Amino acid sequence: MAQPARRILAGTVSIQSLFRWTQLTMNNKKSAVAEHFESTVRSTIEKYDMTEKGNKIVVALSGGADSVCLLLALCALSEKLQFSLCACHLNHMIRKETAERDEIFSRSLCEKLSVPFYSEKVDVPSLCKNEGGSVEMVARNARYAFFERAKAHFGADRVATAHTASDNAETVIFNLVRGAGGDGICGIPPTRGAYIRPLIRLSRHEVEEYLDAKGQGHITDETNESEEYSRNFLRISVIPQLKKLNPELESAILRLSENAREDKEFLAVLSRDRTFDGMTAKELSALPPPLLKRHIRESFSTVCESRFLLSLKNTQDVANAIHSCGADGQKRTVCLPGNICAVVSKNGLCFCKRNDKNENDQNTDRFFDIPLVCGENIINEKYAVFMARGKDAQIPQVIKNEDIVYKLYKKALVASDIIDSSVFARPRKEHDVFVLGGMSRKLKKVFSDMKIPEDERRLVPLVCTKNENGSDTVVCLPLFSAPCDDAKHDGTGDCTVVAFYRS
C-alpha cells in the first residue's frame, strides 16, 4: 500500500512543479511585454524630443485604457528620464450615470500612484444645445481648453495625450474619405507645441497587452460601442475589414503619415523661401502644382478657423480658378468651408469672409461643392447641414459659426446605404430634378413655385450622391421634410438624419 502512495505523492509534486513553471513562464512573458512597451515609449519620447530634464508633464487621464496605460508607462519612465508627473480629468457630463464613476476611478488611480490630480466638470450637452455644434466637436474644444487650465494650474511644461497608432489610422482614413488631400494624411503629429503623444507608435492592441501585463484595470466608455459617432464606425466596422488586407495596418498608415509630414515640411520650406505677395494670377498659375496648392492652403488658414480643413477638391477648385483667370483675365470666386470665399482676379488671389463687399458683387460665382461628414457642415452664410447616424440621434437646435447663428429648419430621415462616402452639398444646376411621391419635379420650377428669392436660390444646398454613371442624385434639400423616393428609410436597416439649418 505504501508504494502507490509514494507514486501519487511524486505525481502531485510533478504537477505542482509544472504549475509553478507555467506561472513563472507567464510572468516572464508579461514582464517582457511591459519592458518592450516601455522601451518603445521611451524611444518615442527621445526621437521626437518630447521632454527635457526637469520638465513637469500633465497627463490627460480619462480613465480609459489608452490614458491609464499612458500614465503607468510615464510613471515607469519618469525617474530614468528625469521628469515629474501630474494628471487631469475632465467630466464632460455626457453620460451622467457613469461620468462620476470615471472621475472617482481616475482620482483613486492617481492616489495609488502618488500622482497629483486635478479635475473639472463641463456640461457638454448644454453647450451643444446653447451654442450649437456636434457633441464630438464641442467635447473636443472643451477638452483642450481644460488642458490649458490644468497646465496652468500645475505650472506644467507639457501635456501628454494618449493618442495611439490606432487613433492615427482612424484620423487618416477619415480624412481620406473626406478627400482632405496631402495634409489630411499627415495624421496626428507626435508633438504639437506643448502637446506630446508618447503612445503614437503603439497600437490599441499593444495598449491592452500592457495593461494585462501590469494587472491594471480601466474604465470602458459605453459610447465607444455606438456607431453613431464617425470614429466608432471606422474602428468597429471599417478598420477590421482593412486589416484583412494588411494585419499591420496601423504601422503602415503611421509610415505613410511620417512620409507625408516630411514632404509637407519640405514644401513649407520651399514655400517660405518664395515670395507670393504681389504675384498675378498668371504668375501663380505658372507655379509647380504642389507649391501652388500649399500657397492656397496656407493663405486659407490665415483667415479661417483651423477646424475647417480644405478638401483636395476645394484646393483644386481654387487652383483651377487661378489657371482660368491667368488665361483669360476674368475674375472668379470660389466658395469654401468656414464661410470663406477665394477671389481670383488678374492681380492675384485673396480670401475673404463671404459677407464682405466682394461677396455682393453680382458677377460673383456662388458655386460650392462641399463633402459632407457626420456632424456639423457649414455650407455658406445662409445654410448649414448636420448629419448623424440613427433615427434617435441628438440633433442640436442651433449651430454657431463665428457671429452667424443657424437655427434648425428641416430634417429628413435617409437610408444610410444611400449616404455613402460620396455625399456632398452643392447648389442647384440647370436640369436638376427631385423625385418625391412618384413624381419627378424640376427644381427650377419648384424654386419658382415656392417663391424663393432669386439671390437666395444659389445658396440653397442640395445633398447629393454620385451615380454609377457619374451623374448626381439629389437626395434631399431644405425645402422638403422627406428625401427622394429612392433614399427613404423603410424602417429596416440603418438610417441617417440629415438636418438643415438657416441663419
Order of alpha helices (4+ residues) and beta strands (2+ residues): alpha-beta-alpha-beta-alpha-beta-alpha-alpha-beta-alpha-beta-beta-alpha-alpha-alpha-alpha-alpha-alpha-alpha-beta-beta-beta-beta-beta-beta-beta-beta-beta-beta-beta-alpha-alpha-beta-beta-beta
